[in-house]
Amino acid sequence: MKAVGLYKYLPVSDEESLVDLEVAKPKAAGHDLLVKVKAVSVNPVDVKVRAPKDKVETEPKILGWDAAGIVEEVGEEVTLFKTGDEVYYAGSIARPGCNSEYHLVEESIAAKKPKSLNFAEAAAMPLTTITAWEALFDRLGISEQPDDNKGRSILIINAAGGVGSIATQLAQFAGLNVIGTASRPETEKWTKAHGADQVINHHRDFLPQLKELDVQGVDYVLCLHSTEKHWANMAEAIAPQGRIASIVEVDRPLDVQQLMNKSASFSWEFMFTRPAHQTSDRIKQHELLGKAAELFDSGQLKATLTKTIHGINAKNMRQAHEIVEKDKMIGKLVVEGF
Ligand SMILES: NC(=O)c1ccc[n+]([C@@H]2O[C@H](COP(=O)([O-])OP(=O)(O)OC[C@H]3O[C@@H](n4cnc5c(N)ncnc54)[C@H](OP(=O)(O)O)[C@@H]3O)[C@@H](O)[C@H]2O)c1
């Protein structure tokens, strides 16, 4: 089968940074589904895994952790899906990625694709939806019931990117007052159209801008970009006893002392924790993607696809990586069809 992957970790301008491959078609066993991949999304994680380093793979490394496709074959222990089901999922960073004609994924982290979305629109959603959902409802501990959240507010940093575009919608759906951050007119417009009640600029101090909106402090902060750069601002903007979560790794330790006076708490969200560590509750990713599918189908959530490239091959995947690497994405980018 066809696939796109790498042996060497090179700048994306190098033709060898992602290459066309012919590899053996896998077979489904146990709880795995073999999925015929119709569309894949490219996320910053692909760019980070591909980033230049002095390492050479002896077997090709296949990237891609966001897919939509059709179940071709099921393992003997599969109970949730059957051949022919249309599915969407992110997969596990501990296994080969989905940039291949056929791909294996464990049933507990996949779900039926929203019926109202085509394959490209669906492929744009799983990784960011899992991340935003786990961050809001599992890590920040926000209730999914709007009645519980009356009068509560959240600041979402990088609200127009892939994760932000769905996090703002989920936060609004949960009844929070949503303040997003964006720094360009087009990202501000997109953010307001995708769930933010108000928008402030992430290149300026947060608290003075919040005060201009008559907000003295936010109950929750969700950081989706540059955790270290925004740390002091988050510590200042969080209300007493508030909660902060971030999804972006740091290069140096964070000064958690800055949260003590307010008894504020901090949590990480890493959406691969459940699949990579095979946690006993990883079925929650199947469940949340199922609930999200219902919300897409009822029109309560909007798909966030903004750019589709046709043809999953090395040249197009390099183009997709180059776009994501520029750090200007609004919504999501998908590459469709082999
Ligand atoms: N832990 C996890 O499980 C997990 C999951 C998904 C993603 N991530 C990580 O989360 C980050 C965001 O992912 P994504 O897919 O949402 O990103 P993305 O779509 O690539 O984000 C692009 C946006 O970032 C904004 N941005 C640029 N500089 C910024 C800054 N200094 N502060 C705030 N926003 C800034 C830009 O908005 P403006 O043009 O308006 O400035 C741009 O539109 C990445 O680092 C990714 O690796 C982690």
The ligand as a MOL file (V3000), in Angstrom:
LIG
                    3D

  0  0  0     0  0            999 V3000
M  V30 BEGIN CTAB
M  V30 COUNTS 48 52 0 0 0
M  V30 BEGIN ATOM
M  V30 1 N -0.9980 18.5630 24.4310 0
M  V30 2 C -1.7600 18.1590 23.4320 0
M  V30 3 O -2.4190 17.1250 23.5010 0
M  V30 4 C -1.8380 18.9980 22.1860 0
M  V30 5 C -2.8440 18.7530 21.2450 0
M  V30 6 C -2.9550 19.5850 20.1470 0
M  V30 7 C -2.0460 20.6310 19.9530 0
M  V30 8 N -1.0580 20.7940 20.8800 0 CHG=1
M  V30 9 C -0.1140 21.9200 20.7270 0
M  V30 10 O -0.8710 23.1080 20.9020 0
M  V30 11 C -0.3840 24.1400 20.0880 0
M  V30 12 C -1.5120 24.7100 19.2760 0
M  V30 13 O -1.9690 23.7570 18.3500 0
M  V30 14 P -3.0040 24.1990 17.2200 0
M  V30 15 O -3.1480 23.0790 16.2630 0
M  V30 16 O -4.2070 24.7570 17.8350 0 CHG=-1
M  V30 17 O -2.1500 25.4000 16.5700 0
M  V30 18 P -2.2880 26.1950 15.2520 0
M  V30 19 O -3.6000 25.9190 14.6120 0
M  V30 20 O -1.0890 25.9620 14.4150 0
M  V30 21 O -2.2480 27.7150 15.8070 0
M  V30 22 C -2.0450 28.7700 14.9090 0
M  V30 23 C -2.3900 30.0750 15.5700 0
M  V30 24 O -1.4660 30.3580 16.6230 0
M  V30 25 C -1.6370 31.7190 16.9730 0
M  V30 26 N -0.4360 32.2180 17.6360 0
M  V30 27 C 0.7650 32.5180 17.0740 0
M  V30 28 N 1.6040 32.9890 18.0260 0
M  V30 29 C 0.9150 33.0150 19.2050 0
M  V30 30 C 1.2420 33.3950 20.5280 0
M  V30 31 N 2.4520 33.8790 20.8670 0
M  V30 32 N 0.2890 33.2460 21.4750 0
M  V30 33 C -0.9310 32.7810 21.1890 0
M  V30 34 N -1.2940 32.4000 19.9410 0
M  V30 35 C -0.3770 32.5140 18.9580 0
M  V30 36 C -1.9070 32.4150 15.6400 0
M  V30 37 O -2.9780 33.3470 15.8600 0
M  V30 38 P -2.7610 34.9130 15.5690 0
M  V30 39 O -2.3510 34.9900 14.1420 0
M  V30 40 O -4.0700 35.5190 15.8920 0
M  V30 41 O -1.6380 35.3760 16.4910 0
M  V30 42 C -2.2990 31.2900 14.6700 0
M  V30 43 O -3.4950 31.5500 13.9740 0
M  V30 44 C 0.7720 23.5270 19.2990 0
M  V30 45 O 1.9900 23.8010 19.9840 0
M  V30 46 C 0.4910 22.0430 19.3530 0
M  V30 47 O 1.6200 21.2190 19.2170 0
M  V30 48 C -0.9300 20.0210 21.9790 0
M  V30 END ATOM
M  V30 BEGIN BOND
M  V30 1 1 1 2
M  V30 2 2 2 3
M  V30 3 1 2 4
M  V30 4 1 4 5
M  V30 5 2 4 48
M  V30 6 2 5 6
M  V30 7 1 6 7
M  V30 8 2 7 8
M  V30 9 1 8 9
M  V30 10 1 8 48
M  V30 11 1 9 10
M  V30 12 1 9 46
M  V30 13 1 10 11
M  V30 14 1 11 12
M  V30 15 1 11 44
M  V30 16 1 12 13
M  V30 17 1 13 14
M  V30 18 2 14 15
M  V30 19 1 14 16
M  V30 20 1 14 17
M  V30 21 1 17 18
M  V30 22 2 18 19
M  V30 23 1 18 20
M  V30 24 1 18 21
M  V30 25 1 21 22
M  V30 26 1 22 23
M  V30 27 1 23 24
M  V30 28 1 23 42
M  V30 29 1 24 25
M  V30 30 1 25 26
M  V30 31 1 25 36
M  V30 32 1 26 27
M  V30 33 1 26 35
M  V30 34 2 27 28
M  V30 35 1 28 29
M  V30 36 1 29 30
M  V30 37 2 29 35
M  V30 38 1 30 31
M  V30 39 2 30 32
M  V30 40 1 32 33
M  V30 41 2 33 34
M  V30 42 1 34 35
M  V30 43 1 36 37
M  V30 44 1 36 42
M  V30 45 1 37 38
M  V30 46 2 38 39
M  V30 47 1 38 40
M  V30 48 1 38 41
M  V30 49 1 42 43
M  V30 50 1 44 45
M  V30 51 1 44 46
M  V30 52 1 46 47
M  V30 END BOND
M  V30 END CTAB
M  END
